[in-house]
Amino acid sequence: MADRSRELFLRAKEIIPGGVNSPVRAGRAVGVDPLFIQRADGCYLWDMEGKRYIDYVCSWGPMILGHRHPEVIQAISDALDNGTSYGAPTDLELNLAKMIVETVPSVEMVRMVNSGTEATMSAIRLARGFTGRNKLIKFDGCYHGHNDSCLVTAGSGLATFGIPDSPGVPADLAKLTISLPFNNLKAVGLTVEKFGDQIAAIIIEPIAGNMGVVLPEEGFLEGLRKITKENGILLIFDEVITGFRVSPGGAQELYNIMPDLTCLGKIIGGGLPVGAYGGRRDIMKRIAPDGNIYQAGTLSGNPLAMAAGVTTLMILKNKEIYAKLEEKSRFLFSGLIDAAKRAGVDIVINRVGSMGSVFFGKKPVFDFASVKETETSKYSSFYREMLAQRIYLAPSPFEALFVSLAHNKETMKKTIDSAFNSFKKLGSMQ
Ligand code: KE4
């Protein structure tokens, strides 16, 4: 690790837990201490030594246009001329709300918050308040932020009460969450049969991005929509990653499924802190001050974040962008498949649009159990080899790689060549 980053990390660990402000950044999953980043531009990051890396983390999703897109920077700068925060309504937040309502098919009303966690926490409280029910179904391997109801792991056996996934989550609360295998409609049916009229909502990442990328199988999302409709259960799509990523209208547009509530974040903030939740008008009207279900936030709708988000979504209105992202992503991921083949290493790629994952192994990856059967230790070696060649991947096998508009053929060819070198080294270690 670079000296300056090492020195800063040592100091940071004294006063910031783990030396980081979010655990995955610490690199423990890949056994590498984090680089401290000085700046970013386009598809590049520079560390404190001024070394340049090709970035596929993209701030965990927000930077779909690439870093420092000139129009986004200009919009933030213009907003800055008027101040930083008022704690009062602005036309900027109205503009962003309008763009979300116009673009995300199921969203009729939307409320801004400051993170994806706040978005899912608020949507879950709203679902419970609206239905008068308390139980929640989530899926193993899906991550919805760090709110207590979602930091729950599956109990022993199927369709049983959840157990806390972290100290500090009350067992009595965790019990209300049931975590089921992703893509397992039968398990959902069984659980709804058992607890149907006690279940407020099913929350899901329609395309999972937090166990690596795992796609919904044919009929899975349709089946969830059918079961929830028949049992008065709300369907919540957590599109914090997929919103405006896999298509302007997110996974719900791609798969033509209308959830009752949708959670958003990342891209809609253009790199500044934003989250949002929205959906059916009759449900959203229950949120204070219209309704009596409480949710609030000092910096919700912050003008700088709104300006960054509005400009980002304005640029994404150009549908050609998604065709470009698809072409770039297909080039990159097919190049990785070819490189692994030439190096004699078995990998599986799961990809939707410009979000994808590299798994080491041969078998299909369709849920968290199959993810855990992949050779995650090989991912760690792959990560280190790629970093040594200045390619900056997610420091965990359970994350997604993102392609931005700023990644071009030259940088992706360099990535593919670096991957071949890395796979060859891995192959020689087999
Ligand atoms: P935030 O509270 O981190 O803004 O969003 C939580 C969240 C909710 N839903 C989904 C589908 C998410 O992916 C996330 C956050 N994603 C992680 C990584 N995949 C953020 C990175 C981190 O935790 O540092």
Residues whose N, C-alpha, C, O or C-beta is under 5 A from the ligand:
A	BS01	KE4	S22 V24 W60 S115 G116 T117 Y143 H144 G145 E205 G209 N210 D238 V240 I241 G265
